[in-house]
C-alpha cells in the first residue's frame, strides 16, 4: 500500500517544480523605451523578461485577467487592463512590481494604448459617451479615445471616434492609430472588405486627420519611428501580417521588413532606438529594421495553478440562450459548453463536456433534440444531442442523451436552425452561404449565396426576431449582458407589445416558431418558407410557389 502515497506526492510536487522552457501563447509584448525589457501577457498575468531572453518575472499573479501592458516613456511604470473588479479597467504599477493602482471606474471595458509624451496621463479606448453632434448610430463597438491622469482623476475625451493602439510621437503633437469601421474579429486573417482597418494620424496643432494607408485588407498597430516622420505597422499587404515601414511625408511608399508566410505577426511596439518587438507563432521576436527578426528565448517557472479545479457558479456570463418550444426549459452556452435548465425550479443538466467550444444552440420543434456547432479538431461542424428515453420529456431531467454528427466537412458550418418539422437544419457555410441539410439523407442544398464577401453575424437571428412578430407568440428568452430574462409579448393592432423591461435588444433571442426564415446578406430582403412550401416576403406576399409540402 506504500506506493500509492508516493504517487500522490509526486503528482502534487510536479506542478510546483515545472518550468516552461519555451512557453507559447506569449501575447501583447511591449518593449521598454530603453529596449532592455519586454513586458507581455501569459495566461492572464503580466510578466517581464530581458530583451536578450531569460527567465520571466511575474508582475501580477491573480485570478483576474490582465493584459495589454504599455510602458511610460521614462520606463518607470506600466499600465495595463485588468478585470479584477468585473470589467476591464486601466491600472498602473511600477515597472519593477508592486501595488497596482486603479485609474478608471467606468462600467465599459477600457484598454490602455500609451502614456502621454510627458507621462502624466494614460490614453485608453472605451465606449463611454459619443459627442452630442455625432450622427452615427450608438454602438459599443465604436469606441472613443480618452485620457486619465497617471495619478488618478477626471477622465477627458481625446478623440470622439475609434482610435485603436494609439501612440504619440516624441513631442506629443501627433497621434498615430488604426481606425475601426465595423465589426470583424480582430483575429481573422486574410480579411478584405469595407470595414478593414487603416492607419491614420491626428495633428493636435492643426486638428487635422491624415489617412496613411488605403490597402483593401488589414493595416493596423502603428508606432512612430524615432524621427517622428517614419512609422512602422502591421499589414497583410504581402499575404500574411508582417511588419512594414512607411512615412507621414510619403505614405504611398511602403517597405516590408518581415516576410512571414504562414502565421501572422501581432502586437507591434518599439523602443526609443527603433528596436521593434512583436509576437509571432506564440513567441516573442525583436527586429532591428534592416536585419532579420530574432526570437527571444523565454523561460517561465510556474506553480501549476491551472491544474487546480474549482467550482464555478453557472448563473451569469451566458453568451447565448434559447427557449424550448414548450416554454418549460431553456438551453444556453456558458464557457463554451451547453447547459439546459428548467424555467421553474432551477434544475440544470450539462449537455456537453468537451475541450473544444460549442455555440449556436437551437431546439427542435418537439423540444427533444438540440442542434449546435462545435469546433472539434479545429473545424466548426454541426451536431445534435437528443433525449434517448421516450418517458423523459425534458432535457434538464434526462438521464441518457444521444449525440450524433450532422455535418463533418472541411468547410466551416455554424449557426444551425431546425426546420419546423425537425427533419432539416439550416446553417451558414463559411460565413457566406445559407444551406440546408436533410437529417435523414445528409444531403445538402444551397438556399442563398452571398453576393458580398460576408454574411453579417446573427443575420438569421435578425430575420427571425422581426418576422416572428407576424405570428401570435406568447413568451421569449433574451440573453443580454450575460444574464437570461424571460418575458412575454403579444401581437396587437398596429404593432408589437412587450410585457417586461426590455425591448428587442439585438441579442440572440429564441421564440416559439413554426416558420423557416431566410435573409439576404445586406438585409435588403427577408423572407420565410411557410408550411405549404411557399416563399413569401415579410408581408406574406408570395414570391415563389413550391410543390405542396416541399421545402426550400
C-alpha positions, 0 to 999 in steps of 0.5 A: 500500500506504500506506493500509492502515497508516493504517487500522490506526492509526486503528482502534487510536487510536479506542478510546483517544480515545472518550468516552461522552457519555451512557453507559447501563447506569449501575447501583447509584448511591449518593449521598454523605451530603453529596449532592455525589457519586454513586458507581455501577457501569459495566461492572464498575468503580466510578466517581464523578461530581458530583451536578450531572453531569460527567465520571466518575472511575474508582475501580477499573479491573480485570478483576474485577467490582465493584459495589454501592458504599455510602458511610460516613456521614462520606463518607470511604470506600466499600465495595463487592463485588468478585470479584477473588479468585473470589467476591464479597467486601466491600472498602473504599477511600477515597472519593477512590481508592486501595488497596482493602482486603479485609474478608471471606474467606468462600467465599459471595458477600457484598454490602455494604448500609451502614456502621454509624451510627458507621462502624466496621463494614460490614453485608453479606448472605451465606449463611454459617451459619443459627442452630442453632434455625432450622427452615427448610430450608438454602438459599443463597438465604436469606441472613443479615445480618452485620457486619465491622469497617471495619478488618478482623476477626471477622465477627458475625451481625446478623440470622439471616434475609434482610435485603436493602439494609439501612440504619440510621437516624441513631442506629443503633437501627433497621434498615430492609430488604426481606425475601426469601421465595423465589426470583424474579429480582430483575429481573422486573417486574410480579411478584405472588405469595407470595414478593414482597418487603416492607419491614420494620424491626428495633428493636435496643432492643426486638428487635422486627420491624415489617412496613411494607408488605403490597402483593401485588407488589414493595416493596423498597430502603428508606432512612430519611428524615432524621427517622428516622420517614419512609422512602422505597422502591421499589414497583410499587404504581402499575404500574411501580417508582417511588419512594414515601414512607411512615412507621414511625408510619403505614405504611398511608399511602403517597405516590408521588413518581415516576410512571414508566410504562414502565421501572422505577426501581432502586437507591434511596439518599439523602443526609443532606438527603433528596436521593434518587438512583436509576437509571432507563432506564440513567441516573442521576436525583436527586429532591428529594421534592416536585419532579420527578426530574432526570437527571444528565448523565454523561460517561465517557472510556474506553480501549476495553478491551472491544474487546480479545479474549482467550482464555478457558479453557472448563473451569469456570463451566458453568451447565448440562450434559447427557449424550448418550444414548450416554454418549460426549459431553456438551453444556453452556452456558458464557457463554451459548453451547453447547459439546459435548465428548467424555467421553474425550479432551477434544475440544470443538466450539462449537455456537453463536456468537451475541450473544444467550444460549442455555440449556436444552440437551437431546439427542435420543434418537439423540444427533444433534440438540440442542434449546435456547432462545435469546433472539434479538431479545429473545424466548426461542424454541426451536431445534435444531442437528443433525449434517448428515453421516450418517458423523459420529456425534458432535457434538464431531467434526462438521464441518457442523451444521444449525440450524433454528427450532422455535418463533418466537412472541411468547410466551416458550418455554424449557426444551425436552425431546425426546420419546423418539422425537425427533419432539416437544419439550416446553417451558414457555410463559411460565413457566406452561404445559407444551406440546408441539410436533410437529417435523414439523407445528409444531403445538402442544398444551397438556399442563398449565396452571398453576393458580398464577401460576408454574411453579417453575424446573427443575420438569421437571428435578425430575420427571425426576431422581426418576422416572428412578430407576424405570428401570435407568440406568447413568451421569449428568452433574451440573453443580454449582458450575460444574464437570461430574462424571460418575458412575454409579448403579444401581437396587437393592432398596429404593432408589437407589445412587450410585457417586461423591461426590455425591448428587442435588444439585438441579442440572440433571442429564441421564440416559439416558431413554426416558420423557416426564415431566410435573409439576404446578406445586406438585409435588403430582403427577408423572407420565410418558407411557410408550411405549404412550401411557399416563399413569401416576403415579410408581408406574406406576399408570395414570391415563389410557389413550391410543390405542396409540402416541399421545402426550400 
